[in-house]
Amino acid sequence: MELDIAVHLDYGVEAPVDLLLQIEAAELSDQAIVSRQMDYGAAREESRIAAESGIGERVWLHVERDFVCDYRARVAVARMTPDLGALEQVAPRHLSGEAVRYLMPSRYCPSDVFQAYVAAEFSETSGGARVVALRDWIERKIAYVPGASDASTTALETFVQRQGVCRDFAHVMVAMARASTIPARFASVYAPDVDPQDFHAVAEVYLAGEWHLVDPTGMAGADTIARVGVGADAADVSFMTSFGWMTLREQSVKVSRVYDSHSDQR
């Protein structure tokens, strides 16, 4: 499957700022960048640095005046979608150092406070079956409500309030998986069926020796997702971090499937 991605950012800047941008789809074994165009307007690219866990890149920019950025890409996604429920859990003693990091509580995912709950409510499942049960529970029990949360909302607050947006759904999924001794991380992605269209967030869980994408909102299948980056939680993969004041004026994200002339476009 190929996806067309178009992002437009327009922010007012009153004084020079440095900013760290991570909006480009990553080049990975299961997704290839077919084409890419990036226009930073008047901003100056200073350097590129590796992102978390070696997935994607971050770009340092210096902005002297208003920041207008346009990113366009075509990404070919070639990802299998295994039966998650059949995948085995990896014993903690067999995890790599990289995977162990994603067992630990983090700023927005205080997984330790979920341990008693998941042990009581999901005791009859383990491994991939536990992941499926958690995903389905979150999709059923938490309402997708734009504006219901903000940048400081944690997984625990979302669990209590039972509402949020994709970021919050992903945080709850990550926290509950870690509480189940399953390494889990937050993933910033693009996907075509997200409504309303925007930057999207899902979880990745480590099962049977590999990372697997899971969307607890139910809006994106693993075979329709283009990854941007991953991290312990949203703090690691913000699409833009400014070191100075910026004011949002306009922002849009559009993701669509690419159909060839022989495809059914209905």
C-alpha positions as CSV (number, residue, x, y, z in Angstrom):
1,M,0.0,0.0,0.0
2,E,1.2,3.5,-0.8
3,L,0.2,6.6,1.2
4,D,0.4,10.3,0.2
5,I,1.2,12.5,3.1
6,A,0.8,16.3,3.1
7,V,1.6,18.5,6.2
8,H,1.3,22.2,6.5
9,L,2.5,24.2,9.6
10,D,2.2,27.9,10.1
11,Y,3.3,29.5,13.3
12,G,3.9,33.0,14.3
13,V,7.3,33.8,15.8
14,E,8.1,37.2,17.6
15,A,11.7,36.5,18.4
16,P,14.3,34.0,17.0
17,V,13.8,30.4,18.2
18,D,15.4,27.1,17.8
19,L,13.1,24.2,17.2
20,L,13.3,20.4,16.9
21,L,11.1,19.0,14.2
22,Q,10.1,15.3,13.7
23,I,7.4,15.0,11.1
24,E,9.0,13.0,8.3
25,A,8.0,9.3,7.8
26,A,11.0,7.1,8.6
27,E,12.8,4.9,6.2
28,L,12.4,1.3,7.6
29,S,12.4,-2.3,6.4
30,D,8.6,-2.4,6.3
31,Q,8.1,1.1,4.8
32,A,10.0,2.8,2.0
33,I,10.0,6.5,1.1
34,V,9.1,6.7,-2.6
35,S,9.3,10.5,-2.8
36,R,9.8,13.4,-0.4
37,Q,9.6,17.2,-0.5
38,M,10.3,19.5,2.5
39,D,10.1,23.3,2.5
40,Y,11.0,25.1,5.7
41,G,10.3,28.5,4.3
42,A,12.6,31.1,5.8
43,A,13.8,28.7,8.6
44,R,17.4,27.4,8.4
45,E,18.2,23.7,8.8
46,E,21.1,23.4,11.2
47,S,21.5,19.6,11.6
48,R,19.8,16.2,11.6
49,I,20.1,13.9,14.5
50,A,19.0,10.3,15.1
51,A,15.6,9.9,16.8
52,E,14.7,7.5,19.6
53,S,15.6,3.8,19.1
54,G,17.1,4.6,15.7
55,I,13.7,5.1,14.1
56,G,13.5,8.3,12.0
57,E,15.3,11.6,12.3
58,R,14.9,14.9,14.1
59,V,15.8,18.2,12.5
60,W,17.2,21.2,14.3
61,L,15.9,24.4,12.7
62,H,16.6,28.1,13.5
63,V,13.7,30.4,12.9
64,E,14.2,34.2,12.7
65,R,10.7,35.1,11.8
66,D,7.3,33.3,11.2
67,F,7.6,29.6,10.6
68,V,5.9,28.1,7.6
69,C,6.7,24.5,6.7
70,D,5.3,22.1,4.1
71,Y,6.1,18.4,4.0
72,R,4.9,16.0,1.3
73,A,5.8,12.4,0.9
74,R,4.7,9.2,-0.7
75,V,5.4,6.1,1.5
76,A,5.1,2.5,0.4
77,V,4.0,0.3,3.4
78,A,4.8,-3.4,3.1
79,R,3.9,-4.7,6.5
80,M,2.4,-8.0,7.5
81,T,-0.5,-8.0,10.0
82,P,0.0,-11.1,12.2
83,D,-2.6,-12.6,14.5
84,L,-1.6,-10.7,17.6
85,G,-3.6,-13.0,19.8
86,A,-1.4,-16.0,18.8
87,L,1.9,-14.3,19.6
88,E,3.9,-15.3,22.7
89,Q,5.1,-13.1,25.4
90,V,8.9,-12.8,25.9
91,A,10.1,-13.6,29.4
92,P,11.7,-10.6,31.1
93,R,15.0,-12.3,31.5
94,H,15.3,-12.8,27.7
95,L,14.6,-9.2,26.8
96,S,17.3,-7.1,25.2
97,G,18.5,-3.9,26.8
98,E,16.5,-1.8,24.2
99,A,13.3,-3.7,25.0
100,V,13.8,-3.5,28.8
101,R,13.7,0.3,28.6
102,Y,10.1,0.0,27.5
103,L,9.0,-2.0,30.5
104,M,9.6,0.9,32.8
105,P,7.1,3.6,33.9
106,S,7.6,6.9,32.1
107,R,6.3,10.5,32.4
108,Y,2.9,9.9,30.8
109,C,2.7,6.2,31.3
110,P,2.9,5.4,35.1
111,S,2.5,1.7,34.4
112,D,3.2,0.7,38.0
113,V,-0.1,2.0,39.2
114,F,-1.9,-0.2,36.7
115,Q,-0.4,-3.5,37.8
116,A,-3.1,-4.4,40.3
117,Y,-5.9,-3.5,37.9
118,V,-4.6,-5.5,34.9
119,A,-3.8,-8.5,37.1
120,A,-7.4,-8.5,38.4
121,E,-9.3,-7.8,35.2
122,F,-7.2,-9.6,32.6
123,S,-5.8,-12.5,34.6
124,E,-7.0,-15.2,32.2
125,T,-4.9,-13.8,29.3
126,S,-1.2,-13.4,28.6
127,G,1.1,-12.4,25.7
128,G,-0.7,-11.5,22.5
129,A,-4.1,-12.4,23.9
130,R,-3.5,-9.9,26.7
131,V,-2.6,-7.2,24.2
132,V,-5.8,-7.9,22.2
133,A,-7.9,-7.8,25.4
134,L,-6.3,-4.5,26.4
135,R,-6.8,-3.0,23.0
136,D,-10.4,-4.0,22.8
137,W,-11.1,-2.8,26.4
138,I,-9.6,0.6,25.6
139,E,-11.6,1.0,22.4
140,R,-14.8,0.1,24.2
141,K,-14.4,2.0,27.5
142,I,-12.7,5.2,26.4
143,A,-14.5,7.8,24.3
144,Y,-12.7,9.7,21.6
145,V,-13.4,13.3,22.5
146,P,-11.2,16.1,20.8
147,G,-10.3,18.7,23.4
148,A,-10.9,16.4,26.4
149,S,-7.2,16.4,27.3
150,D,-4.1,18.5,27.0
151,A,-0.3,18.1,26.8
152,S,0.0,17.3,30.5
153,T,-2.7,14.5,30.6
154,T,-1.3,11.1,31.7
155,A,-2.5,7.6,31.1
156,L,-3.9,7.5,34.7
157,E,-6.0,10.6,34.2
158,T,-7.4,9.3,30.9
159,F,-8.2,6.0,32.6
160,V,-10.2,7.8,35.3
161,Q,-11.9,10.3,32.9
162,R,-12.6,7.7,30.2
163,Q,-12.1,10.1,27.4
164,G,-9.3,11.6,25.3
165,V,-7.7,11.6,21.8
166,C,-5.3,9.2,20.1
167,R,-2.4,10.3,22.2
168,D,-4.3,9.4,25.4
169,F,-5.5,6.0,24.0
170,A,-1.9,5.1,23.1
171,H,-0.7,6.1,26.6
172,V,-3.2,3.9,28.3
173,M,-2.3,1.0,26.0
174,V,1.4,1.4,26.7
175,A,0.9,1.7,30.4
176,M,-1.4,-1.4,30.6
177,A,0.9,-3.5,28.5
178,R,4.0,-2.5,30.6
179,A,1.9,-3.4,33.7
180,S,1.5,-6.8,32.1
181,T,5.3,-7.2,31.7
182,I,5.0,-6.6,28.0
183,P,7.4,-4.0,26.6
184,A,5.5,-1.2,24.9
185,R,6.3,2.1,23.4
186,F,4.5,5.2,22.0
187,A,4.6,5.6,18.2
188,S,4.0,8.8,16.2
189,V,2.5,7.8,12.8
190,Y,0.5,8.8,9.8
191,A,-2.6,6.8,8.8
192,P,-5.4,7.5,6.1
193,D,-8.5,6.6,8.1
194,V,-7.9,8.9,11.1
195,D,-10.9,11.1,11.7
196,P,-10.4,14.0,12.1
197,Q,-7.2,14.0,10.0
198,D,-4.1,14.9,12.1
199,F,-0.9,13.5,13.4
200,H,-1.8,10.1,14.9
201,A,-0.5,8.1,17.8
202,V,-0.6,4.4,18.4
203,A,1.3,1.9,20.6
204,E,3.9,-0.7,19.7
205,V,4.2,-3.9,21.8
206,Y,7.1,-6.4,21.9
207,L,5.9,-10.0,21.3
208,A,7.6,-13.1,19.9
209,G,10.8,-11.1,19.5
210,E,9.5,-8.3,17.3
211,W,7.6,-4.9,17.7
212,H,4.0,-4.9,16.5
213,L,1.8,-1.8,16.0
214,V,-1.5,-1.6,17.9
215,D,-4.1,1.2,17.5
216,P,-6.5,1.2,20.5
217,T,-8.7,3.8,18.8
218,G,-9.6,1.3,16.1
219,M,-8.9,3.8,13.3
220,A,-5.7,2.4,11.8
221,G,-4.6,-1.1,10.9
222,A,-0.9,-2.0,11.1
223,D,-0.8,-2.3,7.3
224,T,-2.0,1.3,6.8
225,I,0.4,3.0,9.1
226,A,3.6,5.0,8.3
227,R,5.8,5.4,11.3
228,V,7.4,8.7,12.1
229,G,9.1,7.9,15.4
230,V,8.9,6.0,18.7
231,G,9.6,6.6,22.3
232,A,8.7,5.9,25.9
233,D,5.7,8.3,25.6
234,A,4.6,11.4,23.8
235,A,7.4,13.5,25.3
236,D,10.0,11.5,23.2
237,V,8.2,12.0,19.8
238,S,6.6,15.4,19.8
239,F,6.3,16.5,16.2
240,M,7.7,19.9,17.1
241,T,9.5,21.2,20.2
242,S,10.3,25.0,20.3
243,F,12.8,26.6,22.5
244,G,11.1,29.9,22.5
245,W,7.5,31.3,22.0
246,M,5.5,30.3,18.9
247,T,1.8,30.9,18.1
248,L,-0.2,28.5,16.1
249,R,-1.9,30.1,13.1
250,E,-2.7,27.1,10.9
251,Q,-1.9,23.4,10.8
252,S,-3.2,20.6,8.6
253,V,-2.4,16.9,8.0
254,K,-3.8,14.9,5.1
255,V,-3.1,11.3,4.5
256,S,-4.6,9.3,1.6
257,R,-4.2,6.0,-0.1
258,V,-2.7,6.0,-3.5
259,Y,-4.7,4.1,-6.1
260,D,-3.4,3.1,-9.5
261,S,-5.5,3.2,-12.6
262,H,-6.6,-0.4,-12.2
263,S,-7.6,-0.1,-8.6
264,D,-11.2,0.1,-7.3
265,Q,-11.3,3.6,-5.8
266,R,-14.6,3.3,-4.0
